[in-house]
Amino acid sequence: MGTIFFTGFPGFLGVELLPRVLEREPDATAVCLVQGKFARLAQQRADELVAAEPALGGRIRLVEGDITVPGLGLADPAAVARDLTELWHLAAVYDLSVSRPVGMRINVDGTRHVLDFAEQATDLRRFQYVSTCYVSGRYAGPFAEDDLDVGQSFNNYYEETKFLAELDVRARAAGGLPTSIYRPSVVVGDATTGETQKYDGPYYALQWLLRQPRALAFLPVTGDPAAFRFNLVPRDFVVDAIAALGGHEGATGRTYALADPHPLTVDELYTAMAAATGRRVVRIPLTRRLATWAIERVPGVYPLMRIPASAVDYLTHPTHYLTTNASADLAGFGITCPPLRSYLPVLVDFMRSHPDVSAAAMI
Protein backbone atom coordinates (compact mmCIF):
# COMPACT_ATOMS: atom_id res chain seq x y z
CA MET A 1 0.00 0.00 0.00
CA GLY A 2 1.56 3.27 -1.10
CA THR A 3 0.80 6.96 -1.19
CA ILE A 4 0.49 9.03 -4.33
CA PHE A 5 1.21 12.75 -4.01
CA PHE A 6 -0.40 15.38 -6.26
CA THR A 7 0.30 19.06 -6.74
CA GLY A 8 -2.05 21.15 -8.88
CA PHE A 9 -5.33 19.89 -7.40
CA PRO A 10 -8.09 21.11 -7.99
CA GLY A 11 -6.89 22.17 -11.43
CA PHE A 12 -8.61 20.47 -14.34
CA LEU A 13 -5.75 18.06 -15.06
CA GLY A 14 -5.42 17.01 -11.43
CA VAL A 15 -9.16 16.49 -11.01
CA GLU A 16 -9.29 14.34 -14.14
CA LEU A 17 -6.13 12.33 -13.46
CA LEU A 18 -6.57 11.62 -9.77
CA PRO A 19 -9.39 9.02 -10.07
CA ARG A 20 -7.63 7.39 -13.03
CA VAL A 21 -4.41 6.95 -11.07
CA LEU A 22 -6.24 5.62 -8.00
CA GLU A 23 -8.13 3.17 -10.20
CA ARG A 24 -4.78 1.89 -11.50
CA GLU A 25 -3.42 1.61 -7.94
CA PRO A 26 -6.41 0.20 -5.97
CA ASP A 27 -4.44 -0.17 -2.72
CA ALA A 28 -3.02 3.36 -2.77
CA THR A 29 -4.22 6.57 -1.18
CA ALA A 30 -3.66 10.08 -2.51
CA VAL A 31 -2.38 13.17 -0.76
CA CYS A 32 -3.21 16.38 -2.63
CA LEU A 33 -1.27 19.54 -1.82
CA VAL A 34 -3.73 22.45 -1.94
CA GLN A 35 -3.26 26.19 -1.57
CA GLY A 36 -5.29 27.57 1.29
CA LYS A 37 -7.31 29.87 -0.99
CA PHE A 38 -8.41 26.86 -3.06
CA ALA A 39 -9.16 24.59 -0.07
CA ARG A 40 -12.94 24.91 -0.31
CA LEU A 41 -12.96 24.30 -4.07
CA ALA A 42 -10.59 21.34 -3.62
CA GLN A 43 -12.89 19.78 -1.03
CA GLN A 44 -15.86 20.28 -3.32
CA ARG A 45 -14.02 18.59 -6.22
CA ALA A 46 -12.90 15.71 -3.98
CA ASP A 47 -16.46 15.21 -2.74
CA GLU A 48 -17.71 15.17 -6.34
CA LEU A 49 -15.14 12.52 -7.26
CA VAL A 50 -16.24 10.31 -4.37
CA ALA A 51 -19.91 10.83 -5.20
CA ALA A 52 -19.24 9.72 -8.77
CA GLU A 53 -17.07 6.80 -7.66
CA PRO A 54 -17.80 5.69 -4.07
CA ALA A 55 -14.76 3.37 -4.09
CA LEU A 56 -12.63 6.52 -3.77
CA GLY A 57 -14.09 7.24 -0.33
CA GLY A 58 -11.37 7.57 2.30
CA ARG A 59 -8.62 7.45 -0.33
CA ILE A 60 -8.19 11.20 -0.97
CA ARG A 61 -6.58 13.41 1.64
CA LEU A 62 -6.19 17.15 1.18
CA VAL A 63 -3.34 18.98 2.89
CA GLU A 64 -2.72 22.69 2.76
CA GLY A 65 0.67 23.76 1.51
CA ASP A 66 2.57 25.87 -0.97
CA ILE A 67 5.11 24.74 -3.57
CA THR A 68 6.80 28.15 -3.52
CA VAL A 69 8.34 27.58 -0.08
CA PRO A 70 10.91 24.94 0.95
CA GLY A 71 9.28 21.84 2.37
CA LEU A 72 6.08 22.78 0.48
CA GLY A 73 4.72 24.44 3.60
CA LEU A 74 4.22 21.06 5.26
CA ALA A 75 4.78 20.70 9.01
CA ASP A 76 6.82 17.50 8.53
CA PRO A 77 7.63 16.98 4.83
CA ALA A 78 9.90 13.99 5.55
CA ALA A 79 7.04 12.15 7.25
CA VAL A 80 4.74 12.79 4.29
CA ALA A 81 7.42 11.68 1.82
CA ARG A 82 8.19 8.49 3.73
CA ASP A 83 5.46 6.37 2.13
CA LEU A 84 5.35 7.97 -1.32
CA THR A 85 5.49 5.63 -4.28
CA GLU A 86 4.47 8.13 -6.98
CA LEU A 87 4.54 11.92 -7.23
CA TRP A 88 2.60 13.97 -9.77
CA HIS A 89 3.77 17.57 -10.20
CA LEU A 90 1.05 19.41 -12.09
CA ALA A 91 1.05 22.78 -10.31
CA ALA A 92 2.23 25.69 -12.45
CA VAL A 93 1.05 29.08 -13.60
CA TYR A 94 -0.43 28.59 -17.07
CA ASP A 95 -0.59 32.19 -18.24
CA LEU A 96 1.16 33.62 -21.30
CA SER A 97 1.09 37.09 -19.74
CA VAL A 98 2.65 36.06 -16.41
CA SER A 99 5.35 38.34 -15.04
CA ARG A 100 8.83 36.90 -14.71
CA PRO A 101 8.92 37.11 -10.87
CA VAL A 102 5.65 35.20 -10.57
CA GLY A 103 6.68 32.65 -13.19
CA MET A 104 10.04 32.10 -11.49
CA ARG A 105 8.46 31.74 -8.04
CA ILE A 106 5.81 29.22 -9.08
CA ASN A 107 7.21 27.39 -12.10
CA VAL A 108 10.93 27.33 -11.28
CA ASP A 109 11.30 27.64 -7.50
CA GLY A 110 8.11 25.63 -7.00
CA THR A 111 9.38 22.78 -9.17
CA ARG A 112 12.73 22.81 -7.38
CA HIS A 113 11.01 22.53 -4.00
CA VAL A 114 8.87 19.62 -5.25
CA LEU A 115 12.01 17.90 -6.58
CA ASP A 116 13.70 18.33 -3.19
CA PHE A 117 10.64 16.82 -1.55
CA ALA A 118 10.60 13.92 -4.04
CA GLU A 119 14.18 13.04 -3.24
CA GLN A 120 13.17 12.40 0.39
CA ALA A 121 10.86 9.60 -0.79
CA THR A 122 13.06 6.49 -0.64
CA ASP A 123 10.42 4.23 -2.23
CA LEU A 124 9.47 6.58 -5.08
CA ARG A 125 8.82 4.66 -8.29
CA ARG A 126 8.15 7.64 -10.54
CA PHE A 127 8.23 11.43 -10.60
CA GLN A 128 5.52 12.43 -13.09
CA TYR A 129 6.05 15.95 -14.42
CA VAL A 130 3.78 18.00 -16.68
CA SER A 131 5.78 20.43 -18.78
CA THR A 132 4.75 22.02 -22.09
CA CYS A 133 5.72 21.75 -25.74
CA TYR A 134 6.52 25.46 -25.58
CA VAL A 135 9.78 24.92 -23.72
CA SER A 136 10.89 25.09 -27.38
CA GLY A 137 10.39 28.85 -27.38
CA ARG A 138 10.61 30.17 -30.93
CA TYR A 139 12.96 27.47 -32.18
CA ALA A 140 12.57 27.30 -35.96
CA GLY A 141 12.13 23.77 -37.24
CA PRO A 142 11.41 20.26 -35.89
CA PHE A 143 11.67 19.99 -32.10
CA ALA A 144 12.14 16.42 -30.84
CA GLU A 145 11.02 15.08 -27.49
CA ASP A 146 14.60 14.75 -26.29
CA ASP A 147 15.42 18.33 -27.33
CA LEU A 148 15.43 21.05 -24.70
CA ASP A 149 18.25 23.59 -24.70
CA VAL A 150 18.75 24.44 -28.36
CA GLY A 151 19.63 28.12 -27.99
CA GLN A 152 16.01 29.23 -28.43
CA SER A 153 14.47 32.59 -27.62
CA PHE A 154 11.10 32.76 -25.88
CA ASN A 155 7.76 34.39 -26.63
CA ASN A 156 7.07 35.12 -22.96
CA TYR A 157 8.05 34.36 -19.38
CA TYR A 158 5.67 31.40 -19.18
CA GLU A 159 7.72 29.59 -21.82
CA GLU A 160 11.03 30.63 -20.29
CA THR A 161 10.15 29.57 -16.76
CA LYS A 162 8.75 26.21 -17.87
CA PHE A 163 11.98 25.69 -19.83
CA LEU A 164 14.07 26.47 -16.74
CA ALA A 165 11.90 24.16 -14.63
CA GLU A 166 12.32 21.29 -17.08
CA LEU A 167 16.10 21.82 -17.02
CA ASP A 168 15.94 21.19 -13.27
CA VAL A 169 13.74 18.11 -13.71
CA ARG A 170 16.09 16.63 -16.29
CA ALA A 171 19.12 17.30 -14.08
CA ARG A 172 17.51 15.35 -11.21
CA ALA A 173 16.51 12.59 -13.64
CA ALA A 174 20.11 12.35 -14.80
CA GLY A 175 21.05 12.00 -11.13
CA GLY A 176 18.80 8.97 -10.70
CA LEU A 177 15.29 10.29 -10.02
CA PRO A 178 12.90 8.02 -12.01
CA THR A 179 11.02 10.51 -14.14
CA SER A 180 8.50 10.85 -16.94
CA ILE A 181 7.91 14.22 -18.62
CA TYR A 182 4.71 15.13 -20.46
CA ARG A 183 4.61 18.11 -22.83
CA PRO A 184 1.10 19.06 -24.00
CA SER A 185 0.71 21.60 -26.77
CA VAL A 186 -2.20 24.09 -26.56
CA VAL A 187 -4.98 22.28 -24.69
CA VAL A 188 -8.60 23.00 -25.60
CA GLY A 189 -11.85 21.48 -24.37
CA ASP A 190 -13.04 17.90 -24.36
CA ALA A 191 -13.43 16.51 -27.89
CA THR A 192 -16.76 14.86 -27.00
CA THR A 193 -18.44 17.42 -24.74
CA GLY A 194 -16.47 20.61 -25.43
CA GLU A 195 -16.13 21.17 -21.68
CA THR A 196 -13.25 23.37 -20.55
CA GLN A 197 -12.32 25.48 -17.53
CA LYS A 198 -10.75 28.34 -19.50
CA TYR A 199 -11.32 30.27 -22.69
CA ASP A 200 -7.84 31.20 -23.86
CA GLY A 201 -5.57 30.44 -26.84
CA PRO A 202 -7.77 29.81 -29.92
CA TYR A 203 -10.90 30.68 -27.95
CA TYR A 204 -10.02 34.38 -28.21
CA ALA A 205 -10.43 34.27 -32.00
CA LEU A 206 -13.55 32.09 -31.77
CA GLN A 207 -15.17 34.51 -29.31
CA TRP A 208 -14.27 37.44 -31.57
CA LEU A 209 -15.93 35.73 -34.53
CA LEU A 210 -19.05 34.85 -32.52
CA ARG A 211 -19.48 38.49 -31.47
CA GLN A 212 -19.68 39.56 -35.14
CA PRO A 213 -22.52 39.15 -37.68
CA ARG A 214 -22.78 35.89 -39.57
CA ALA A 215 -22.84 37.64 -42.91
CA LEU A 216 -19.52 39.43 -42.50
CA ALA A 217 -16.89 38.94 -39.80
CA PHE A 218 -13.43 40.52 -39.84
CA LEU A 219 -10.36 38.62 -38.66
CA PRO A 220 -6.86 40.15 -38.44
CA VAL A 221 -4.21 37.84 -39.96
CA THR A 222 -0.52 38.17 -39.10
CA GLY A 223 2.33 36.96 -41.27
CA ASP A 224 1.80 34.20 -43.81
CA PRO A 225 -0.92 31.92 -42.38
CA ALA A 226 0.01 29.12 -44.78
CA ALA A 227 3.59 29.03 -43.48
CA PHE A 228 2.90 28.33 -39.79
CA ARG A 229 1.04 25.63 -37.88
CA PHE A 230 -1.04 25.97 -34.71
CA ASN A 231 -0.91 22.83 -32.58
CA LEU A 232 -4.06 22.06 -30.58
CA VAL A 233 -5.03 18.99 -28.57
CA PRO A 234 -8.30 18.23 -26.74
CA ARG A 235 -8.10 17.78 -23.00
CA ASP A 236 -9.51 14.22 -23.04
CA PHE A 237 -6.65 13.14 -25.30
CA VAL A 238 -4.15 14.71 -22.89
CA VAL A 239 -5.75 13.08 -19.84
CA ASP A 240 -6.04 9.68 -21.54
CA ALA A 241 -2.44 9.85 -22.71
CA ILE A 242 -0.95 10.86 -19.37
CA ALA A 243 -3.07 8.36 -17.46
CA ALA A 244 -1.93 5.54 -19.75
CA LEU A 245 1.73 6.52 -19.86
CA GLY A 246 1.78 7.19 -16.13
CA GLY A 247 1.20 3.48 -15.51
CA HIS A 248 3.48 2.30 -18.32
CA GLU A 249 6.79 1.01 -16.99
CA GLY A 250 8.50 1.77 -20.28
CA ALA A 251 7.68 5.47 -19.83
CA THR A 252 10.28 5.96 -17.09
CA GLY A 253 13.08 8.13 -18.40
CA ARG A 254 11.09 9.31 -21.43
CA THR A 255 9.67 12.64 -22.55
CA TYR A 256 6.38 12.78 -24.46
CA ALA A 257 5.15 15.56 -26.72
CA LEU A 258 1.37 15.33 -26.38
CA ALA A 259 0.78 17.25 -29.58
CA ASP A 260 -1.15 16.77 -32.79
CA PRO A 261 1.20 14.94 -35.19
CA HIS A 262 -0.64 16.61 -38.11
CA PRO A 263 -1.60 20.12 -36.97
CA LEU A 264 -3.48 22.52 -39.23
CA THR A 265 -1.76 25.52 -40.71
CA VAL A 266 -3.02 28.84 -39.39
CA ASP A 267 -4.68 29.30 -42.78
CA GLU A 268 -6.51 25.98 -42.43
CA LEU A 269 -7.39 26.81 -38.81
CA TYR A 270 -9.05 30.08 -39.84
CA THR A 271 -11.09 28.27 -42.48
CA ALA A 272 -12.17 25.65 -39.93
CA MET A 273 -13.10 28.38 -37.41
CA ALA A 274 -15.21 30.18 -39.99
CA ALA A 275 -17.08 26.97 -40.75
CA ALA A 276 -17.56 26.05 -37.09
CA THR A 277 -18.91 29.49 -36.17
CA GLY A 278 -20.98 29.87 -39.34
CA ARG A 279 -19.25 33.14 -40.27
CA ARG A 280 -18.24 34.54 -43.61
CA VAL A 281 -14.79 35.80 -42.71
CA VAL A 282 -12.88 38.65 -44.30
CA ARG A 283 -9.20 38.52 -43.40
CA ILE A 284 -7.29 41.71 -42.62
CA PRO A 285 -3.52 41.22 -43.17
CA LEU A 286 -1.21 42.72 -40.53
CA THR A 287 2.39 42.26 -39.48
CA ARG A 288 2.96 40.56 -36.14
CA ARG A 289 4.59 43.71 -34.77
CA LEU A 290 1.74 45.97 -35.91
CA ALA A 291 -0.91 43.66 -34.45
CA THR A 292 0.85 43.54 -31.09
CA TRP A 293 1.41 47.30 -31.06
CA ALA A 294 -2.24 47.99 -31.87
CA ILE A 295 -3.52 45.73 -29.08
CA GLU A 296 -1.13 47.21 -26.50
CA ARG A 297 -1.12 50.87 -27.53
CA VAL A 298 -4.19 51.87 -29.54
CA PRO A 299 -7.11 52.84 -27.28
CA GLY A 300 -10.18 50.70 -27.81
CA VAL A 301 -8.54 47.85 -29.74
CA TYR A 302 -8.16 45.41 -26.83
CA PRO A 303 -11.58 46.19 -25.27
CA LEU A 304 -13.14 45.60 -28.69
CA MET A 305 -11.34 42.39 -29.68
CA ARG A 306 -10.39 41.01 -26.23
CA ILE A 307 -7.42 39.21 -27.75
CA PRO A 308 -4.25 39.68 -25.63
CA ALA A 309 -1.04 40.67 -27.38
CA SER A 310 0.66 37.56 -25.98
CA ALA A 311 -1.59 35.36 -28.13
CA VAL A 312 -0.46 36.94 -31.40
CA ASP A 313 3.00 35.32 -31.24
CA TYR A 314 1.52 31.85 -31.71
CA LEU A 315 0.07 32.73 -35.11
CA THR A 316 3.62 32.87 -36.46
CA HIS A 317 5.10 30.13 -34.28
CA PRO A 318 7.97 28.48 -36.19
CA THR A 319 8.30 25.20 -34.27
CA HIS A 320 7.07 21.79 -35.43
CA TYR A 321 6.69 19.25 -32.61
CA LEU A 322 7.79 15.68 -33.23
CA THR A 323 5.75 13.07 -31.36
CA THR A 324 7.91 9.98 -31.92
CA ASN A 325 7.83 8.67 -28.34
CA ALA A 326 4.20 9.58 -27.73
CA SER A 327 2.86 8.12 -30.97
CA ALA A 328 4.80 4.87 -30.53
CA ASP A 329 3.93 4.24 -26.88
CA LEU A 330 0.32 5.42 -27.07
CA ALA A 331 -0.33 3.13 -30.04
CA GLY A 332 -0.14 0.21 -27.59
CA PHE A 333 -3.10 1.69 -25.72
CA GLY A 334 -5.09 2.56 -28.84
CA ILE A 335 -4.82 6.28 -28.04
CA THR A 336 -4.43 8.81 -30.86
CA CYS A 337 -4.98 12.54 -31.11
CA PRO A 338 -8.22 13.27 -33.01
CA PRO A 339 -8.08 15.77 -35.91
CA LEU A 340 -9.16 19.26 -34.93
CA ARG A 341 -11.86 19.52 -37.60
CA SER A 342 -13.66 16.56 -36.01
CA TYR A 343 -14.27 18.32 -32.70
CA LEU A 344 -14.00 22.08 -33.33
CA PRO A 345 -17.81 22.41 -33.78
CA VAL A 346 -18.22 20.75 -30.36
CA LEU A 347 -15.98 23.39 -28.78
CA VAL A 348 -18.03 26.15 -30.38
CA ASP A 349 -21.31 24.60 -29.19
CA PHE A 350 -19.97 24.53 -25.62
CA MET A 351 -18.92 28.18 -25.91
CA ARG A 352 -22.38 29.19 -27.08
CA SER A 353 -24.06 27.46 -24.15
CA HIS A 354 -21.46 28.48 -21.53
CA PRO A 355 -20.63 32.16 -22.20
CA ASP A 356 -19.51 32.86 -18.62
CA VAL A 357 -16.37 30.69 -18.60
CA SER A 358 -13.39 33.03 -18.16
CA ALA A 359 -9.79 33.11 -19.37
CA ALA A 360 -8.40 33.47 -15.85
CA ALA A 361 -5.60 31.19 -14.68
CA MET A 362 -5.50 29.58 -11.23
CA ILE A 363 -2.55 31.21 -9.43
Residue pairs with C-beta under 8 A, 6 or more apart in sequence:
1 27
1 28
1 29
2 25
2 27
2 28
2 83
2 84
2 85
2 86
2 123
3 28
3 29
3 30
3 31
3 80
3 83
3 84
3 85
4 21
4 22
4 25
4 28
4 29
4 30
4 31
4 84
4 85
4 86
4 87
4 88
5 30
5 31
5 32
5 33
5 80
5 81
5 84
5 86
5 87
5 88
6 14
6 17
6 18
6 30
6 31
6 32
6 33
6 88
6 90
7 14
7 32
7 33
7 67
7 88
7 89
7 90
7 91
7 110
7 114
8 14
8 88
8 89
8 90
8 91
8 92
8 130
9 15
9 18
9 32
9 33
9 34
9 42
9 45
9 62
9 90
10 32
10 34
10 38
10 41
10 42
10 44
10 45
10 46
11 90
11 91
11 197
11 362
12 196
12 197
12 235
13 90
13 130
13 235
13 238
13 239
13 242
14 32
14 88
14 90
15 45
15 49
16 235
16 239
17 88
17 90
17 239
17 242
17 243
17 246
18 30
18 32
18 49
18 60
19 49
19 52
19 53
19 56
20 239
20 243
21 28
21 30
21 86
21 88
21 243
21 246
21 247
22 28
22 30
22 56
22 59
22 60
24 243
24 246
24 247
25 85
25 86
28 59
28 85
28 86
29 58
29 59
29 60
29 61
30 59
30 60
30 61
31 61
31 63
31 80
32 42
32 46
32 60
32 61
32 62
32 63
33 63
33 64
33 65
33 67
33 72
33 74
33 91
34 42
34 62
34 63
34 64
34 65
35 64
35 65
35 66
36 64
38 362
39 62
39 64
42 62
43 62
46 60
46 62
49 56
49 60
50 56
50 57
50 60
63 74
63 80
64 73
65 72
65 73
65 74
66 72
66 73
67 91
67 106
67 110
67 111
67 113
67 114
68 105
68 106
68 109
68 110
68 113
69 113
70 113
70 116
71 77
71 113
71 117
72 113
72 114
72 117
74 80
77 117
77 120
78 120
80 117
81 117
81 118
81 120
81 121
82 120
82 121
82 122
83 123
84 118
84 121
84 123
84 124
85 121
85 123
85 124
85 125
86 124
86 125
86 126
86 128
86 246
87 114
87 117
87 118
87 121
87 124
87 126
87 127
87 128
88 128
88 130
88 246
89 111
89 114
89 118
89 127
89 128
89 129
89 130
90 130
91 106
91 110
91 114
92 106
92 107
92 110
92 111
92 130
92 162
92 165
93 102
93 103
93 106
93 107
93 158
93 361
93 363
94 158
94 361
95 158
95 361
95 363
96 155
96 156
96 158
96 200
96 308
96 310
96 311
97 156
97 158
97 308
97 310
98 156
98 157
98 158
98 161
98 361
98 363
99 157
100 157
100 160
100 161
102 363
103 157
103 158
103 160
103 161
104 157
104 161
104 164
106 161
106 363
107 158
107 161
107 162
107 164
107 165
108 161
108 164
108 165
108 168
110 165
111 129
111 165
111 168
111 169
112 165
112 168
115 127
115 168
115 169
115 172
115 177
118 124
118 127
118 172
118 177
119 172
119 177
124 177
124 178
125 178
126 178
126 179
126 180
126 246
126 252
127 169
127 172
127 173
127 177
127 178
127 179
127 180
128 179
128 180
128 182
128 242
128 246
129 166
129 169
129 179
129 180
129 181
129 182
130 182
130 184
130 242
131 162
131 165
131 166
131 169
131 181
131 182
131 183
131 255
132 159
132 162
132 183
132 184
132 185
133 143
133 183
133 184
133 185
133 231
133 257
133 258
133 259
133 319
133 321
134 155
134 158
134 159
134 162
134 185
135 148
135 159
135 162
135 163
135 166
135 183
136 143
136 147
136 150
136 152
136 159
136 319
136 321
137 152
137 153
137 154
137 155
137 159
137 160
137 163
137 319
138 152
138 153
138 154
138 155
138 313
138 317
138 318
138 319
139 147
139 150
139 151
139 152
139 318
139 319
140 318
140 319
141 318
141 319
141 320
142 320
142 321
142 322
143 150
143 257
143 319
143 320
143 321
143 322
144 322
144 324
145 183
145 254
145 255
145 256
145 257
145 322
145 323
145 324
145 325
145 326
146 255
148 163
148 166
148 167
148 170
149 163
149 167
152 163
154 160
154 163
155 310
155 313
155 314
155 317
156 310
156 313
166 181
169 179
169 181
170 179
170 181
172 179
173 179
173 253
178 252
178 253
179 252
179 253
180 245
180 246
180 251
180 252
180 253
180 254
180 255
180 256
181 254
181 255
181 256
182 241
182 242
182 245
182 255
182 256
182 258
183 255
183 256
183 257
183 258
183 259
183 321
184 233
184 238
184 258
184 259
185 231
185 232
185 233
185 257
185 258
185 259
185 260
185 263
185 321
186 201
186 202
186 230
186 231
186 232
186 233
186 314
187 232
187 233
187 234
187 235
187 238
188 196
188 201
188 202
188 203
188 232
188 233
188 234
188 235
188 347
189 195
189 196
189 234
189 235
189 346
189 347
189 350
190 196
190 234
190 235
190 236
190 346
191 234
191 236
191 237
191 338
191 342
191 343
191 346
192 236
192 343
192 346
193 346
193 350
194 343
194 346
194 347
194 348
194 349
194 350
194 351
195 235
195 350
196 203
196 235
196 347
196 350
196 357
197 357
198 357
198 358
198 359
198 360
198 361
199 207
199 351
199 357
199 358
199 359
200 311
200 359
201 232
201 311
201 314
202 230
202 232
202 269
202 273
203 347
203 351
203 359
204 305
204 306
204 307
204 308
204 311
204 359
205 219
205 270
205 273
205 307
206 273
206 276
206 277
206 347
206 348
206 351
207 306
207 351
208 219
208 305
208 306
208 307
209 217
209 219
209 273
209 274
209 277
209 279
209 281
210 277
210 279
210 348
210 351
210 352
212 218
212 279
214 278
214 279
214 280
215 280
216 280
216 282
217 274
217 277
217 279
217 280
217 281
217 282
218 281
218 282
218 283
218 284
219 270
219 281
219 282
219 283
219 284
220 283
220 284
220 285
220 286
220 291
220 305
221 266
221 270
221 283
221 284
221 285
221 286
221 315
222 285
222 286
222 287
222 288
222 291
222 312
222 315
222 316
223 266
223 287
223 288
223 315
223 316
225 265
225 266
225 267
225 269
225 270
225 283
225 315
226 265
226 266
226 267
227 265
228 265
228 266
228 315
228 316
228 317
228 318
229 263
229 264
229 265
229 266
229 317
229 320
230 263
230 264
230 265
230 266
230 269
230 314
230 315
230 317
231 259
231 260
231 263
231 321
232 260
232 263
232 264
232 340
233 258
233 259
233 260
233 337
234 337
234 338
234 343
237 258
237 335
237 336
237 337
237 338
238 258
240 333
240 335
241 256
241 258
241 326
241 330
241 335
242 258
244 330
244 333
244 335
245 251
245 256
245 326
245 329
245 330
248 329
248 332
248 333
250 329
251 329
254 325
254 329
255 325
256 323
256 325
256 326
256 329
257 321
257 322
257 323
257 325
257 326
258 323
258 326
258 337
259 321
259 323
259 326
259 337
260 337
260 339
260 340
261 323
261 327
261 337
262 339
263 340
264 272
264 340
264 341
266 315
266 316
269 340
270 281
270 283
272 340
272 341
272 344
273 279
273 281
273 344
274 280
274 281
276 344
276 345
276 347
276 348
277 348
286 294
288 312
288 313
288 315
288 316
291 309
291 312
292 309
292 312
292 313
294 301
295 301
295 302
295 305
295 307
295 308
295 309
295 312
296 302
296 309
302 308
302 309
327 336
330 336
351 357
